Structure formats: structure tokens, C-alpha cells
């Protein structure tokens, strides 16, 4: 565990993984997210792009919307977002605008990750808000879900939660 992570991070990442597995069962790319504040789960989200036919229906965006409703505010101060894959630029922007305090992700995304893999919006000095970012929490498990999903699709199989 890096200095940016804490013992609770694995617990909450397991909740995000459950959301990713639910997305997988629905035929979506398996990405899940949860938002926690003061040790309490306040929102969940999972990819619903296909179901909603909405390119913005990423797990993080849906979790941010649910948390905003729960907090009755778009400012999610003091909250931590856990997501199974490194946020893309759209999600990173929304996370910063929502004033999330911490972002913890599982798998790195070298193709479109915006927390350092492709670009690092969280380190951009011109941004008004900053948040702490920690990556690689339960990385192998998170990466396995994504890789298993795309491998199954390439082979014409229905993806399953155990990567078969």
C-alpha cells in the first residue's frame, strides 16, 4: 500500500468492484464506483452507457450525481471516490468540479487515463480544486475484469465476472 492509501481503501474498492461486476452482468464495460464520506457509503455508480445510450453514463459520473442528490449539493467536500479504473478526462474534470477530496482507483488506463497514464488533470496547477489521487488499489483484480471483458468480446463470447 502506498503512502496515499489507507487500510479502508481495499474495503471500499471491493464495493466498487461489486458495481463493476453488476455492470458486467448487464453487458456493460465493467467499471464501478462508490463515494464515501466520513466512513459511510453515500453513492454507487456503474457503467450504463449501453443501457442508457449515453456516452457520459460512466460509473464516476453516475456516482457523482447520486452523491450530489444524497448531499443535496454539487459540492462533494470531504468525499472519496473509489473507481475500478483510472478516470478518463471527462470523469476527471467532473470529479474536480465536484470538489472530491480523494480519488482512489484500481487499474491504470494507459490509453485514456487522466490521473497520470495518458494525461494528469489532477496535477494541473491551473485547476482551482486539487484532490489526492492514489492508484493501483486491488489493481490485478480490477484489471482482470476489464481485460476479461474485452478478451471475451474479441472471441465472440459473453464476458463473465470471473474473467472466463
C-alpha positions in Angstrom: 0.0 0.0 0.0 1.4 3.4 -0.9 1.5 6.3 1.5 -1.5 7.8 -0.3 -3.7 4.8 0.6 -5.2 3.8 3.9 -6.5 0.4 5.3 -10.1 1.3 4.4 -9.3 1.7 0.7 -9.4 -2.0 -0.1 -12.7 -2.3 1.7 -14.3 0.4 -0.4 -12.6 -0.8 -3.6 -14.3 -4.1 -3.1 -17.6 -2.2 -3.2 -16.6 -0.6 -6.4 -15.7 -4.0 -7.8 -19.2 -5.3 -6.9 -20.6 -2.4 -9.0 -18.2 -3.3 -11.9 -19.4 -6.9 -11.7 -23.0 -5.8 -11.8 -22.2 -3.7 -14.9 -20.6 -6.8 -16.5 -23.7 -8.8 -15.8 -25.7 -6.1 -17.7 -23.4 -6.3 -20.7 -21.6 -3.1 -19.9 -17.8 -2.5 -19.7 -17.2 -3.5 -16.1 -16.4 -0.2 -14.3 -17.8 0.5 -10.9 -17.5 3.5 -8.5 -18.6 4.3 -5.0 -18.4 7.5 -3.0 -17.6 7.5 0.7 -17.7 10.3 3.3 -16.9 10.1 7.0 -16.6 6.3 6.7 -20.0 5.9 5.2 -21.0 4.8 1.7 -23.2 7.5 0.2 -23.4 6.7 -3.5 -22.8 4.0 -6.1 -22.4 4.0 -9.8 -21.6 1.6 -12.6 -21.2 2.0 -16.4 -24.6 2.3 -18.1 -23.5 3.6 -21.4 -25.2 0.9 -23.5 -28.3 0.7 -21.3 -28.9 4.4 -21.3 -27.4 5.0 -24.8 -25.4 7.9 -23.3 -21.7 8.3 -23.8 -21.5 10.2 -20.5 -23.0 7.4 -18.4 -19.7 6.4 -16.8 -19.6 4.9 -13.4 -17.9 8.0 -11.9 -20.4 10.4 -13.4 -23.4 8.4 -12.2 -21.9 8.1 -8.7 -21.2 11.9 -8.6 -24.9 12.5 -9.5 -26.1 10.1 -6.8 -23.8 11.7 -4.2 -25.0 15.2 -5.1 -28.5 14.1 -4.5 -27.6 12.5 -1.2 -25.7 15.6 -0.1 -28.2 18.0 -1.6 -25.2 19.8 -3.0 -23.0 19.6 -6.0 -20.0 20.3 -3.8 -18.9 16.9 -2.5 -16.4 18.2 0.0 -14.7 15.6 2.2 -15.7 12.7 0.0 -13.6 10.0 -1.5 -14.4 8.4 -4.8 -13.3 4.8 -5.4 -13.3 3.6 -9.0 -12.1 0.4 -10.6 -10.2 2.1 -13.4 -8.3 5.3 -13.7 -10.7 8.1 -14.6 -10.9 9.4 -18.2 -10.6 13.1 -18.9 -14.4 13.7 -18.8 -14.7 12.0 -15.4 -11.5 13.6 -14.0 -13.0 17.0 -14.9 -16.3 16.2 -13.3 -14.5 14.9 -10.2 -12.5 18.1 -9.9 -15.6 20.3 -10.4 -17.5 18.3 -7.7 -14.7 19.1 -5.2 -14.0 15.5 -4.3 -11.2 15.3 -1.7 -9.6 11.9 -2.8 -9.8 9.6 -5.8 -8.7 6.0 -5.3 -8.6 3.8 -8.4 -7.7 0.2 -9.2 -6.4 -0.4 -12.7 -4.3 2.1 -14.7 -5.6 3.0 -18.1 -2.7 3.8 -20.5 -5.0 4.7 -23.4 -7.2 7.3 -21.8 -6.3 7.6 -18.1 -6.4 11.2 -16.8 -4.6 10.6 -13.5 -1.1 10.2 -14.9 -1.3 7.5 -17.5 -2.2 9.5 -20.6 -2.6 12.9 -19.0 -2.8 14.1 -15.5 -5.6 16.6 -14.9 -5.4 16.1 -11.2 -1.9 17.6 -11.2 -2.8 20.5 -13.4 -1.7 23.6 -11.5 -4.3 25.8 -13.2 -7.2 23.8 -11.8 -9.0 25.6 -8.9 -9.5 22.4 -6.9 -7.0 19.7 -6.1 -7.6 16.3 -4.8 -5.3 13.5 -3.6 -5.1 10.6 -6.0 -4.0 7.0 -5.3 -3.8 4.3 -7.9 -3.3 0.6 -8.0 -5.6 -0.5 -5.2 -6.6 -4.1 -5.9 -5.2 -3.4 -9.3 -4.9 -7.0 -10.6 -8.5 -7.8 -9.8 -9.7 -4.6 -11.4 -7.5 -5.0 -14.5 -8.7 -8.6 -14.8 -12.3 -7.6 -15.0 -11.6 -5.2 -17.9 -9.2 -7.5 -19.7 -11.5 -10.4 -19.4 -14.4 -8.4 -20.8 -12.6 -7.3 -23.9 -10.9 -10.7 -24.4 -14.4 -12.4 -24.4 -15.8 -9.8 -26.8 -12.9 -10.3 -29.2 -13.6 -14.1 -29.1 -17.3 -13.6 -29.5 -18.1 -14.9 -26.0 -20.3 -13.4 -23.3 -18.0 -12.0 -20.7 -18.3 -13.3 -17.1 -17.3 -11.8 -13.7 -14.6 -14.4 -13.2 -12.9 -13.4 -16.4 -13.9 -16.6 -18.3 
